[in-house]
Amino acid sequence: MQLLRLAIVTIVLLVLTTWLWFKLIRMPGSSYNGQLSPLTSEEKIIEGWLKHDIKKLGGDIGARNFQNYQNLQAAATFLKSSFQASGYSVKTQQYSVGNQTFENIEVEITGVEHPDEIVILGGHYDTAYSSPGANDNASGAAAVLELARRFVNKKPSRTLRFVEFVNEEPPFFWTENMGSLVYAKRSRQQNEKIIAMLSLETLGYYSEAKNSQRYPAPLKLFYPSVGNFVAFIGNVNSATLVKKIIASFRRQTEFPSEGTALPAQIPGIGWSDQWAFWQQGYPAVMVTDTAVFRYPYYHTLEDTPDKIDYERLSRVVLGLEKVIAEIIDKSS
C-alpha cells in the first residue's frame, strides 16, 4: 500500500511538472545566444535619449516619492513637458493621500479602426526610500518616454496609451493608494477594454558573469544563471499574452530573453504595476531585468545613472517597439 501511494504521488508530481512546463514555463521561439552586433544608428539615437532622461530622473532629480515630494513633483513636471515636446496632449489622474496630491501621467494615440481596444505601456516614476532610482525605475519611465516619441506619428488600429505611474514603491505598494491600482480601478469602472498592459520595470542592468542571476525557488531549475537577458513575466491568466509578446520579441530582436507565467504569489512575479491590472482582471506582463534577483544596487543610494547598460537597454527598447507595433495592429 505504501508503494502504491508513493507511485501515485510520483505520477501526480510528474503530471503537475509537465503541465507547469508546457503551460507556464515553456515559451515559443528561442532566446538569442549569439554575439550582439554593434548598435545601429537607430539604436544609438534611442541610447542618447535614454541617457538624457535617466540622468535627469536618476541624477539631477534623484530620490522622488512622498518623503521627497518636491523631487516627485519635479519628475512629474519633466515627464509632462517631455510628452508635450513630442507632440502629445497630456492628461493627469490626480488623487490625494493625506495632504499630498499625486498624479498618474497619460498620453494616448486613439486607434483608427478599433479605438475601444486599448494597449497600455506603463512604468512608475517614483523611487524607494532615498534611492535615486536610476534603474528602479528611471529606466522604465525613460523607456516609456522613448517609446512614446517613436510612436507619436503612427496611426494604430488599436488605441495605444503611455502612462507614467506614481506611488509604486512602499508604503503604497500593493495598497489602494498605489498609482497603477488607482488607474486600473478607474479603467474597470469605465468598462475600458484593455487587451494588453506592459509594465516596464527596472530594465537597465545586464551581466555576463557566472551566477549573476538568482531566482525564487525552484525557478533556478528552469532558467539560466547568467543575468544577460530581459524577462517577460505574467500571472497564470496572462499566459497567452506573455507567449504572444515573447514570440514577437524573439522573432524580431537579437537579444537574450526569458519568459514565464506563474501564480502571483511567487516572490517577484507581482512586484510591479502589472499586479494592479491583474486585480482588475486585465492581462498584463512585466518586462524587466529581474531587479532584486540580479541588480546589486536595488533600492540603495548606489542606484545611479552610471550603473545602467545603455547599449543593451536601447536594444530592448527597439525590440519592444516592434512588439508593440504588432499588438496594436488588429490583425495580429
DOVOGU-88686 format. One record per residue (C-alpha): residue number from 0; residue in one letter; z, x, y. Coordinates in Angstrom, 3 decimals, padded with zeros to 6 digits, always signed. Each point is the difference from the previous one (the first is absolute). Layout:
seq NUM&type A&pz Z&px X&py Y
...
This chain:
seq 0&type M&pz +000.000&px +000.000&py +000.000
seq 1&type Q&pz +000.835&px +002.827&py +002.386
seq 2&type L&pz -003.354&px +001.658&py -000.695
seq 3&type L&pz -001.751&px -003.311&py +000.666
seq 4&type R&pz +001.758&px -000.374&py +003.351
seq 5&type L&pz -000.909&px +003.560&py +000.932
seq 6&type A&pz -003.633&px -000.656&py -000.897
seq 7&type I&pz -000.062&px -003.175&py +002.100
seq 8&type V&pz +001.529&px +001.802&py +002.992
seq 9&type T&pz -002.514&px +002.827&py -000.399
seq 10&type I&pz -002.920&px -002.424&py -000.115
seq 11&type V&pz +001.277&px -001.907&py +003.054
seq 12&type L&pz +000.391&px +003.243&py +001.967
seq 13&type L&pz -003.474&px +001.099&py -001.044
seq 14&type V&pz -001.499&px -003.308&py +001.108
seq 15&type L&pz +001.847&px +000.109&py +003.331
seq 16&type T&pz -001.044&px +003.609&py +000.625
seq 17&type T&pz -003.625&px -000.823&py -000.824
seq 18&type W&pz +000.069&px -003.031&py +002.325
seq 19&type L&pz +001.606&px +002.077&py +002.747
seq 20&type W&pz -002.654&px +002.691&py -000.333
seq 21&type F&pz -003.074&px -002.214&py +000.001
seq 22&type K&pz +001.227&px -002.684&py +002.412
seq 23&type L&pz +001.999&px +001.910&py +002.606
seq 24&type I&pz -000.498&px +003.769&py -000.299
seq 25&type R&pz -003.520&px +000.680&py -001.256
seq 26&type M&pz -002.331&px -000.059&py +002.997
seq 27&type P&pz -003.801&px -000.219&py +000.195
seq 28&type G&pz -001.965&px +003.161&py +000.645
seq 29&type S&pz +001.400&px +003.527&py -000.066
seq 30&type S&pz +002.018&px +001.990&py +002.493
seq 31&type Y&pz -002.038&px +002.748&py +001.637
seq 32&type N&pz +001.108&px +003.444&py -001.201
seq 33&type G&pz -002.578&px +002.378&py +001.437
seq 34&type Q&pz +000.021&px +002.283&py +003.007
seq 35&type L&pz +000.110&px -001.731&py +003.379
seq 36&type S&pz -003.140&px +000.589&py +002.049
seq 37&type P&pz +000.228&px +001.224&py +003.606
seq 38&type L&pz +000.649&px -002.803&py +002.467
seq 39&type T&pz -003.080&px -001.801&py +001.220
seq 40&type S&pz -000.579&px -000.459&py +003.725
seq 41&type E&pz +001.141&px -003.599&py -000.397
seq 42&type E&pz +003.234&px +001.057&py -001.686
seq 43&type K&pz +000.619&px +002.588&py +002.729
seq 44&type I&pz -000.200&px -002.736&py +002.631
seq 45&type I&pz +002.532&px -002.043&py -001.961
seq 46&type E&pz +002.212&px +003.071&py -000.380
seq 47&type G&pz -000.001&px +000.532&py +003.771
seq 48&type W&pz +001.104&px -003.553&py +000.741
seq 49&type L&pz +002.701&px +000.128&py -002.685
seq 50&type K&pz +001.403&px +003.222&py +001.465
seq 51&type H&pz +000.027&px -001.528&py +003.472
seq 52&type D&pz +001.725&px -003.227&py -001.010
seq 53&type I&pz +002.544&px +001.533&py -002.386
seq 54&type K&pz +000.937&px +002.622&py +002.597
seq 55&type K&pz +000.539&px -002.772&py +002.540
seq 56&type L&pz +002.159&px -002.141&py -002.277
seq 57&type G&pz +001.754&px +002.644&py -002.103
seq 58&type G&pz +000.129&px +002.752&py +002.617
seq 59&type D&pz -000.031&px -001.201&py +003.589
seq 60&type I&pz +001.845&px -003.283&py -000.623
seq 61&type G&pz +001.995&px +000.890&py -003.103
seq 62&type A&pz +002.741&px -002.181&py -001.488
seq 63&type R&pz -000.826&px -003.652&py +000.732
seq 64&type N&pz +002.186&px -002.862&py -001.134
seq 65&type F&pz +002.749&px -002.323&py +001.217
seq 66&type Q&pz +002.257&px +003.010&py +000.639
seq 67&type N&pz -002.785&px +001.753&py +001.920
seq 68&type Y&pz -001.250&px -003.148&py +001.666
seq 69&type Q&pz -001.808&px +001.580&py +002.941
seq 70&type N&pz -001.972&px +002.162&py -002.415
seq 71&type L&pz -000.819&px -003.050&py -002.096
seq 72&type Q&pz -001.340&px -001.750&py +003.087
seq 73&type A&pz -001.966&px +003.129&py +000.941
seq 74&type A&pz -001.576&px +000.001&py -003.460
seq 75&type A&pz -000.934&px -003.669&py +000.322
seq 76&type T&pz -001.551&px +000.651&py +003.413
seq 77&type F&pz -002.010&px +002.907&py -001.405
seq 78&type L&pz -001.274&px -002.055&py -002.937
seq 79&type K&pz -000.986&px -002.931&py +002.189
seq 80&type S&pz -001.807&px +002.215&py +002.502
seq 81&type S&pz -001.799&px +001.810&py -002.834
seq 82&type F&pz -001.257&px -003.283&py -001.460
seq 83&type Q&pz -001.092&px -001.146&py +003.449
seq 84&type A&pz -001.811&px +003.282&py +000.646
seq 85&type S&pz -001.998&px -000.655&py -003.159
seq 86&type G&pz -001.095&px -003.378&py +001.329
seq 87&type Y&pz +002.455&px -002.363&py -001.630
seq 88&type S&pz +001.943&px -002.891&py +001.445
seq 89&type V&pz +003.613&px +000.570&py -001.051
seq 90&type K&pz +002.401&px -002.681&py -001.174
seq 91&type T&pz +003.718&px +000.493&py -000.538
seq 92&type Q&pz +002.541&px -001.900&py -002.056
seq 93&type Q&pz +003.346&px +000.376&py +001.712
seq 94&type Y&pz +003.417&px -000.823&py -001.410
seq 95&type S&pz +003.548&px +000.852&py +000.945
seq 96&type V&pz +002.881&px +001.536&py -001.888
seq 97&type G&pz +003.177&px +000.030&py +002.034
seq 98&type N&pz -000.927&px +000.946&py +003.552
seq 99&type Q&pz -003.121&px +001.964&py -000.988
seq 100&type T&pz -003.567&px -001.275&py -000.224
seq 101&type F&pz -002.374&px +001.392&py -002.614
seq 102&type E&pz -003.706&px -000.511&py -000.490
seq 103&type N&pz -002.656&px +000.149&py -002.654
seq 104&type I&pz -003.350&px +001.039&py +001.478
seq 105&type E&pz -003.234&px -001.560&py -001.223
seq 106&type V&pz -003.739&px +000.210&py +000.606
seq 107&type E&pz -002.655&px -001.957&py -001.840
seq 108&type I&pz -003.709&px -000.116&py -000.766
seq 109&type T&pz -000.843&px -003.592&py -000.905
seq 110&type G&pz -002.178&px -000.416&py -003.056
seq 111&type V&pz -003.465&px -001.353&py +000.727
seq 112&type E&pz -000.451&px -001.919&py -003.256
seq 113&type H&pz +003.476&px -000.524&py -001.468
seq 114&type P&pz +002.474&px +000.327&py +002.875
seq 115&type D&pz +002.736&px -001.763&py -001.974
seq 116&type E&pz +000.136&px +002.840&py -002.549
seq 117&type I&pz +002.164&px +002.772&py +001.477
seq 118&type V&pz +000.365&px +003.684&py -000.880
seq 119&type I&pz +002.910&px +001.865&py +001.620
seq 120&type L&pz +000.413&px +003.737&py +000.527
seq 121&type G&pz +003.554&px +000.726&py +001.085
seq 122&type G&pz +002.512&px +002.780&py +000.507
seq 123&type H&pz +003.429&px +000.184&py +001.606
seq 124&type Y&pz +000.566&px +002.032&py +003.148
seq 125&type D&pz +003.789&px +000.251&py +000.024
seq 126&type T&pz +001.958&px +002.893&py -001.506
seq 127&type A&pz +003.156&px +000.461&py -002.050
seq 128&type Y&pz +003.134&px +001.184&py +001.799
seq 129&type S&pz -000.713&px +003.035&py +002.236
seq 130&type S&pz -003.080&px +001.136&py -001.886
seq 131&type P&pz -003.115&px +000.531&py +002.161
seq 132&type G&pz -001.932&px -001.627&py -002.813
seq 133&type A&pz -003.288&px +001.906&py +000.095
seq 134&type N&pz -000.780&px -000.852&py -003.610
seq 135&type D&pz +002.300&px -003.029&py -000.272
seq 136&type N&pz -001.768&px -001.693&py +001.537
seq 137&type A&pz -002.048&px +001.368&py +002.874
seq 138&type S&pz -002.540&px +000.942&py -002.676
seq 139&type G&pz -000.404&px -003.643&py -001.047
seq 140&type A&pz +000.054&px -001.355&py +003.555
seq 141&type A&pz -002.601&px +002.581&py +001.062
seq 142&type A&pz -002.174&px -000.859&py -003.001
seq 143&type V&pz +000.095&px -003.673&py +001.026
seq 144&type L&pz -001.074&px +000.987&py +003.529
seq 145&type E&pz -002.834&px +002.191&py -001.227
seq 146&type L&pz -001.306&px -002.610&py -002.421
seq 147&type A&pz +000.065&px -002.555&py +002.810
seq 148&type R&pz -002.132&px +002.344&py +002.119
seq 149&type R&pz -002.506&px +000.374&py -002.790
seq 150&type F&pz -000.402&px -003.733&py -000.571
seq 151&type V&pz -000.018&px -001.178&py +003.616
seq 152&type N&pz -003.735&px -000.716&py +000.175
seq 153&type K&pz -000.368&px -001.344&py -003.535
seq 154&type K&pz -000.698&px -003.648&py -000.802
seq 155&type P&pz +001.857&px -000.650&py -003.244
seq 156&type S&pz -000.484&px -003.033&py -002.180
seq 157&type R&pz +003.775&px -000.406&py -000.276
seq 158&type T&pz +002.572&px +000.328&py +002.770
seq 159&type L&pz +001.481&px +003.483&py +000.332
seq 160&type R&pz +003.373&px +000.620&py +001.649
seq 161&type F&pz +001.753&px +003.212&py +000.931
seq 162&type V&pz +003.759&px -000.354&py +000.445
seq 163&type E&pz +002.655&px +002.487&py +001.081
seq 164&type F&pz +003.324&px -001.294&py -001.319
seq 165&type V&pz +003.434&px +000.628&py +001.477
seq 166&type N&pz +003.392&px +000.303&py -001.739
seq 167&type E&pz -000.994&px +001.059&py -003.494
seq 168&type E&pz +002.805&px +002.558&py -000.181
seq 169&type P&pz +003.760&px -000.610&py -000.467
seq 170&type P&pz +001.947&px -002.036&py +000.966
seq 171&type F&pz -002.887&px -002.488&py +000.044
seq 172&type F&pz -001.595&px +001.032&py -003.292
seq 173&type W&pz -000.274&px -002.958&py -002.410
seq 174&type T&pz +001.735&px -002.337&py +002.472
seq 175&type E&pz -001.187&px -003.003&py +001.996
seq 176&type N&pz -000.395&px +002.261&py +003.059
seq 177&type M&pz -002.463&px +002.370&py -001.674
seq 178&type G&pz -003.099&px -000.199&py +002.202
seq 179&type S&pz -002.499&px -000.492&py -002.798
seq 180&type L&pz +002.084&px -002.797&py -001.535
seq 181&type V&pz +000.162&px -001.769&py +003.359
seq 182&type Y&pz -003.784&px +000.310&py +000.131
seq 183&type A&pz -000.655&px -001.061&py -003.608
seq 184&type K&pz +002.259&px -003.053&py +000.354
seq 185&type R&pz -001.970&px -001.135&py +003.042
seq 186&type S&pz -003.239&px +000.473&py -001.936
seq 187&type R&pz +001.316&px -002.186&py -002.818
seq 188&type Q&pz +001.246&px -002.660&py +002.438
seq 189&type Q&pz -003.469&px -000.105&py +001.552
seq 190&type N&pz -001.598&px -000.208&py -003.458
seq 191&type E&pz -002.006&px +003.140&py +000.597
seq 192&type K&pz -002.147&px +001.117&py -002.920
seq 193&type I&pz +000.796&px +003.699&py -000.280
seq 194&type I&pz -002.085&px +001.300&py -002.904
seq 195&type A&pz +001.107&px +003.631&py +000.268
seq 196&type M&pz +002.609&px +002.021&py +001.879
seq 197&type L&pz +000.028&px +003.805&py -000.039
seq 198&type S&pz +003.219&px +001.678&py +001.143
seq 199&type L&pz -000.673&px +003.554&py +001.201
seq 200&type E&pz +003.253&px +001.853&py -000.596
seq 201&type T&pz +000.825&px +003.727&py +000.223
seq 202&type L&pz -003.501&px +001.326&py -000.620
seq 203&type G&pz -000.127&px +003.581&py +001.230
seq 204&type Y&pz +001.616&px +002.379&py -002.514
seq 205&type Y&pz -001.743&px +001.553&py -003.005
seq 206&type S&pz +000.878&px +002.933&py -002.227
seq 207&type E&pz -001.694&px +002.001&py -002.757
seq 208&type A&pz +003.322&px +001.415&py -001.207
seq 209&type K&pz +001.071&px -000.630&py -003.565
seq 210&type N&pz +002.669&px -002.724&py -000.293
seq 211&type S&pz -000.436&px -000.949&py +003.658
seq 212&type Q&pz -000.214&px -003.669&py -001.020
seq 213&type R&pz +002.957&px -002.021&py -001.263
seq 214&type Y&pz +000.291&px -003.590&py -001.247
seq 215&type P&pz +002.593&px -002.603&py -000.888
seq 216&type A&pz +000.477&px +000.053&py -003.760
seq 217&type P&pz -001.980&px -000.445&py -002.190
seq 218&type L&pz -003.163&px +000.206&py +002.149
seq 219&type K&pz -000.227&px +003.778&py -000.344
seq 220&type L&pz -001.339&px -000.625&py -003.499
seq 221&type F&pz -003.154&px -001.538&py +001.446
seq 222&type Y&pz -000.741&px +001.892&py +003.212
seq 223&type P&pz -000.678&px +003.626&py +001.105
seq 224&type S&pz +002.706&px +002.441&py +001.078
seq 225&type V&pz -002.071&px +001.418&py +002.882
seq 226&type G&pz +000.259&px -001.942&py +003.277
seq 227&type N&pz -003.575&px +000.373&py +001.211
seq 228&type F&pz -001.059&px -003.656&py -000.302
seq 229&type V&pz +000.144&px -003.193&py +002.020
seq 230&type A&pz +001.667&px -002.928&py -001.784
seq 231&type F&pz -000.882&px -003.701&py -000.017
seq 232&type I&pz +003.049&px -002.049&py -000.974
seq 233&type G&pz +000.402&px -003.730&py -000.503
seq 234&type N&pz +002.272&px -002.487&py -001.694
seq 235&type V&pz -001.018&px -001.797&py -003.188
seq 236&type N&pz -001.571&px -002.903&py +001.904
seq 237&type S&pz -002.141&px +002.450&py +001.997
seq 238&type A&pz -001.389&px +001.808&py -003.052
seq 239&type T&pz -003.524&px -001.359&py +000.498
seq 240&type L&pz -000.053&px +001.163&py +003.621
seq 241&type V&pz +001.353&px +003.460&py -000.898
seq 242&type K&pz -002.745&px +000.468&py -002.579
seq 243&type K&pz -002.686&px -001.234&py +002.377
seq 244&type I&pz +001.119&px +002.380&py +002.742
seq 245&type I&pz +000.402&px +003.098&py -002.155
seq 246&type A&pz -003.319&px -000.614&py -001.742
seq 247&type S&pz -001.703&px -000.136&py +003.393
seq 248&type F&pz +001.826&px +003.112&py +001.245
seq 249&type R&pz -000.830&px +002.043&py -003.101
seq 250&type R&pz -003.645&px -001.052&py +000.037
seq 251&type Q&pz -000.518&px +001.105&py +003.597
seq 252&type T&pz +002.526&px +002.770&py +000.752
seq 253&type E&pz +000.486&px +003.445&py -001.507
seq 254&type F&pz +003.771&px +000.115&py +000.252
seq 255&type P&pz +002.735&px -000.219&py -002.679
seq 256&type S&pz +001.453&px -003.491&py -000.395
seq 257&type E&pz +002.470&px -001.845&py -002.201
seq 258&type G&pz +000.858&px -003.673&py -000.224
seq 259&type T&pz +002.500&px -002.368&py -001.538
seq 260&type A&pz +001.185&px -003.607&py +000.128
seq 261&type L&pz +003.610&px -000.347&py -001.086
seq 262&type P&pz +003.031&px -002.226&py +000.580
seq 263&type A&pz +001.296&px +000.375&py +003.546
seq 264&type Q&pz +003.498&px +000.689&py -001.350
seq 265&type I&pz -001.056&px +003.500&py -001.089
seq 266&type P&pz +001.137&px +002.494&py +002.674
seq 267&type G&pz -002.777&px +000.765&py +002.467
seq 268&type I&pz -002.384&px -002.797&py -000.946
seq 269&type G&pz +001.097&px -002.324&py +002.820
seq 270&type W&pz +001.097&px +002.588&py +002.540
seq 271&type S&pz -002.237&px -000.979&py +002.908
seq 272&type D&pz -001.672&px -002.876&py +001.795
seq 273&type Q&pz -001.973&px -001.231&py -003.016
seq 274&type W&pz +003.337&px -001.328&py -001.304
seq 275&type A&pz +000.143&px -002.507&py +002.865
seq 276&type F&pz -003.348&px -001.471&py -000.955
seq 277&type W&pz +001.006&px -000.236&py -003.656
seq 278&type Q&pz +002.940&px -002.160&py +001.085
seq 279&type Q&pz -002.478&px -002.479&py +001.467
seq 280&type G&pz -002.294&px +000.012&py -003.023
seq 281&type Y&pz -002.760&px +002.203&py +001.423
seq 282&type P&pz -001.741&px +002.811&py -001.919
seq 283&type A&pz +000.866&px +003.341&py +001.575
seq 284&type V&pz -000.278&px +003.701&py -000.823
seq 285&type M&pz +001.786&px +003.067&py +001.351
seq 286&type V&pz -002.173&px +003.059&py +000.644
seq 287&type T&pz +002.230&px +003.076&py +000.100
seq 288&type D&pz +000.642&px +003.646&py -000.786
seq 289&type T&pz +003.105&px -001.422&py -001.809
seq 290&type A&pz +002.440&px +001.012&py +002.773
seq 291&type V&pz +003.432&px +000.928&py -001.385
seq 292&type F&pz -001.477&px +000.753&py -003.431
seq 293&type R&pz -002.015&px +002.878&py +001.505
seq 294&type Y&pz +000.784&px +000.633&py +003.643
seq 295&type P&pz +002.906&px +002.474&py +000.438
seq 296&type Y&pz +000.587&px -000.995&py +003.650
seq 297&type Y&pz +000.333&px -003.744&py -000.608
seq 298&type H&pz +002.273&px -001.682&py +002.594
seq 299&type T&pz +001.072&px +003.354&py +001.461
seq 300&type L&pz -000.265&px +001.722&py +003.385
seq 301&type E&pz -002.653&px +002.243&py -001.558
seq 302&type D&pz -002.546&px -002.805&py -000.433
seq 303&type T&pz -002.139&px +001.488&py +002.779
seq 304&type P&pz -003.773&px +000.054&py +000.696
seq 305&type D&pz -000.427&px +003.545&py -001.332
seq 306&type K&pz +000.857&px -001.227&py -003.512
seq 307&type I&pz -003.082&px -002.235&py -000.197
seq 308&type D&pz -003.075&px +001.009&py -002.001
seq 309&type Y&pz -002.527&px -001.354&py +002.480
seq 310&type E&pz -003.040&px +001.030&py -002.036
seq 311&type R&pz +001.061&px -001.972&py -003.051
seq 312&type L&pz +001.234&px -002.896&py +002.076
seq 313&type S&pz -003.416&px -000.250&py +001.673
seq 314&type R&pz -001.669&px -000.173&py -003.429
seq 315&type V&pz +002.338&px -002.808&py -001.041
seq 316&type V&pz -000.676&px -001.957&py +003.211
seq 317&type L&pz -003.767&px +000.258&py -000.425
seq 318&type G&pz +000.387&px -001.091&py -003.614
seq 319&type L&pz +002.058&px -003.001&py +001.108
seq 320&type E&pz -002.673&px -000.907&py +002.529
seq 321&type K&pz -002.506&px -000.290&py -002.846
seq 322&type V&pz +002.421&px -002.084&py -002.061
seq 323&type I&pz +000.673&px -002.373&py +002.883
seq 324&type A&pz -003.699&px -000.376&py +000.701
seq 325&type E&pz -000.443&px -001.332&py -003.518
seq 326&type I&pz +003.002&px -002.332&py +000.141
seq 327&type I&pz -001.110&px -001.666&py +003.248
seq 328&type D&pz -003.422&px -000.649&py -001.479
seq 329&type K&pz +000.156&px -003.467&py -001.546
seq 330&type S&pz -002.283&px +001.060&py -002.842
seq 331&type S&pz +002.452&px +002.658&py -001.179
